[in-house]
Amino acid sequence: MTGITKFAVFASGSGTNFQAIYDAVQEGNLVGEAVLVVSDKPDALVVERAKKAGIETLAMKPTGFPSKAEYEQAILEKLNELDVEWIVLAGYMRLIGDVLLAAFPNRIINIHPSLLPAFPGKNAIGQAMEHGVKVTGVTVHYVDAGMDTGPIIAQQAVGVVEGNREQTEDRIHAVEHSLYTTALQQLFSR
């Protein structure tokens, strides 16, 4: 045992949060080892980012399995094989089910682009802008069986750029990248 926390990153998209986490590890700002990237979309850009970084990937479509439980069981087998201690969700667009929740109690973390409990679920930035809020933010939280309902670990407010979703997203992403790595470092060092 090296004493360094082994974690897996789950992502469905471009992988900017994965990249920020990986960069933080490389720069020594996050003591941990990303040993696996799991994606439910084999053609997602995050898979290419992981391969470029030399990190093993497990990319498979849930529709290729008879049930969600069997899909998660296949993931769990790989996580166990690699001695993964934490699951870090970074733009993973699926709810985590009973198999993984039972195997990783209080060791699955998510980042969400709002100040939860406001604007849970998909399109949180769009929801915030449609509601005309002046301030939204970023939340890091534990994952439970609900959608963005787990206990909050850290939050940071982000000002909305009125009428400009792209600039608002840029602000949110900048906060996500720093807040997530800081929160993960605190969790991993316990």
Beta strands, then each sheet from edge to edge (+ up, - down):
strand 1: 6-10
strand 2: 33-39
strand 3: 56-59
strand 4: 86-89
strand 5: 108-112
strand 6: 135-142
strand 7: 152-159
sheet 1: 3+ 2+ 1+ 4+ 5+ 6- 7+
end
